[in-house]
Amino acid sequence: MEIFNLAHIDPSLMTGALSAAEYLERDMTGDRCIEITSEKSGSGLSVRLDGDRACITYSRTSEFFRGLGIIKEWITQNRQSAAKEEQAVFEHLTYMADCSRNAVCSPDFVRRLIIKLSLMGYDRLMLYTEDTYEVEGYPYFGHFRGRYSRQELQELDRFAAALGIEMVPCIQTLAHLNAIFRWPAFEPVHDTGDILLCGSEDTYSLIEAMVRTWSETFQSRTINIGMDEAEMIGRGAYLNRFGYEERIDIMERHLHRVLEICEKYGYTAMMWSDMFFKMISGGEYYGKEFHITEEIKKKIPANVELLYWDYYSRDEETYDQMMKYHRELAGNVGFAGGAWKWNGYAPLISHSMQVSRLALRQCEKHGITNVLVTGWGDDGGEASQSAVLPVLSLFAEFNYTRAAGDRDLAPRLLACTGAVLEDFLKLDNPNLTPDNPMPGKMSAAPARYLLYQDVLMGIYDCHVDAQTYPEHYRRCAKELRAIAEKGGEYAPVFGTLALLSEVLARKVTLGLDAKAAYDAEDRAALLATAESCIKTAGLVEQFKHALKEQWFAENKCFGYEVLDVRLGGLMERLKSCAARMTDYAEGKIACLEELEETRLPVLTDKDGHPISPVCDNIWRQMVSASVV
C-alpha cells in the first residue's frame, strides 16, 4: 500500500519523490499512510511529523529528500510526533564512485545509488571516468572498457537532478590514462607511463573533445579535471621533443590550457592538489613542512579549486596543518576523504570511519565548504560499491548534525539504505586478522594477498600466524554466512565474503604446511597438503560463482574477465602445486626447487622482524616474483 502520500508536495519534486518513495516503501509494512507537504525556505532543513501528516521545509532540493529519509526513520520507530531542524556544514557533499578500474557501475545500479545518496542528503555525485565514456572522433577511447554512452549519461543526469543531485564530471586531463595507451591510436598524445603529452596540440584536441562530451551530457558546469600523481610529467616523449624543463613549469602551462578549454564550455574546474605539493617538497604530500613562496602561489590559477585528498592520516594535527598549507597556497580549497573499498574484496570501513571523523572536524574548523568522499577501486575494482555505505552515511550525518558516532549512524543508515550498521562493520573482518585488530598505519588488507599468493612460493608466509589465522577465517565465514542467510539486497555482498573467508581458512597455511612437510621429508604430510590444495581450488570456484552474482548486480560486464583470469589462474595454480607436491612425494622428481628457497619477509622492522600484516595491493606482485 502507499505509505507516503505525495499529492501535496511541490510538483517540481514529484518525479524524484515517486522514485524515492518506491524505494523507501519496499520493506515497509502496516496500514499507516503519511501525507507529506513541502515548503521552500531560505535556510536549512526542518522536518515535522504530527500523526499521519508530515511537513518538510527545505532550502535546497537535496534537503527535501533527506527529509523523506528522516520521516521513514520515524515511521519505522512508530513515532507519532517528532520534529527536527538541521543546517548543513558544507555547501556541497559529494560521493565519487570509481568507474575506471574495470568495475563500471551499471546505469541501474547508479540509479539505486542516487536514491540512497539523496535520502542521506548528498547533493552531488561523480562517476570517476578516465576513459569509460564515449568521445566523438575517438573510437578507441574506452574501447572494450564498458564506457558510458551519451544517452546513458544524459538519462542518469536527468534522474539525479530530479532527486536533488548534481552529476559532476570527474575525468583525467594529465595522468591516469594508461588504458588508452594500449592502443596505437593514442601514441601521438603519449608522454610516458599513463601521462598525456603536454604541449602537443593533438593532446589539447583530445582534451577539448572530452570536455565537450560532458558539456553535452551533464547539466552541471562544474568539472573535476584530475591532474594527480603525474610525477613523470615531461620525462618521456616531451623530453625528446621539447627538451628538459622543470615539471612545475610544464604543469603550469598545461593547466592554463586545460582551464581555457573548460572556460570555453562554461565550466568551473577543480583538481587534486598533490602535484603542487610534491613539486614544492621534492615528492612528499603528507607530514612535511612546506615552504610556500609567492612565486609558487602565482603558478596556481585563481579559477581552479584545489582538492586536498587524504585517506590515511590518523592524527588530527596532519589535517589541520595540511588545510592551513592549502589555504596559504590557494584561495579555493576542497577536501576529499576515502571510503576504503580499494584493497581487494573486503572493505576497510573501520579505518575509513576513524580517519573521516578526524578530517571532517578539521574541515568544519577551516571553513571547507566542498567535501567529497571517494570510493576508489584500485587494481580491478574487486569490492562491492555497496560495502562502504556506512562511510557515506557518516559524511552525511556529520554534515547535517555534527554527530557521527555509531549510535547516530545506525538508524539513519537503515532508513536510507536498508543496511544494518552492525552487520556491515563485519565486512572488515577478513582484513582484521588477530595481529591487525584495527588496520595498521597504512591500512593493510591481508585478505587479498593471502588469497592470491602462491602456495609453493610463499611470498607472504613470514607474515602468517599459523596459530590464529585459520580459526579467525573460520569465524569470519560463520558470521558472514549467517548475515547472508537473512537475505535482502545486500545478501550477495555478505555471501561473497563468507566464501572468501572459507577459502582463506583452508588456504592461509598451505604454504607453511608444504614447506614444513618438505623440510621434514614427510612425504605423507606433503600428499595431505596436495589434497588440501585441490579442495581449496573447489572453494575458490564457489567463491568465483558468488562473486559473479555480485559483480553483475552492480557493474557492466567489461572488467569481469580480469577476475575470471585471476581466480581461474588461482584455481589452476592450486592444482598445479598439488601435482608438483604429489610428483615429489611419489618420487617422480628429485626436489621441489620452490620449497628449497628460504622464506624471506617482505617487510621488516628495524630489528629485522617481519611486520604483519603487509600493505601490498598489486595483484601481479602478489602472485609471483616473476614478471607478470
Protein Blocks (a to p, Z undefined) as FASTA:
>chain_A
ZZbdcklgcfklmmmmmmmmmmmmmmggcjbdcdddddddfedjddddehjaccdddfbf
klmmmmmmmmmmmmmnopabdcdddddfbfbdcddddfkgopacdfklmmmmmmmmmmno
pabdcdddfklcccehiakgopanlpacfklmmmmmmmmmmnopacdddddfkboplmmm
mpmklmmmccbhjbccehiaklmmmmmmmmmmmmmmbmbfcdcehjpailkgoilmmmmm
nopadfklmmmmmmmmmmmmmmmnopacdddfklmmmmmnoopaghpacdddfklmmmpc
fkbccddddfkbccfklmmmmmmmmmmmpmbdcddddddfkgcjbdcfklmmmmmmmmmm
mmmmnopabdcddddfehhipacfklmmmmmmmmmmmmmnopacfklmmmmmmmmnopaf
klmmmmmmmmmgfklmbacfkopafklmmmmpcfklommmmmccfklmmmmmmmmmmmmm
mmmmngpjklmmmmmmmmmmmmmmmmmmmmmmmmmmmmnopaklmmmmmmmmmmmmmmmm
mmmmmmmmmmmmmmcfehjlmmmmmmmmmmmmmmmmmmmmmmmmnopafbdfklmpccdd
fbdcfkopacdddfdfbfklmmpmbdZZ
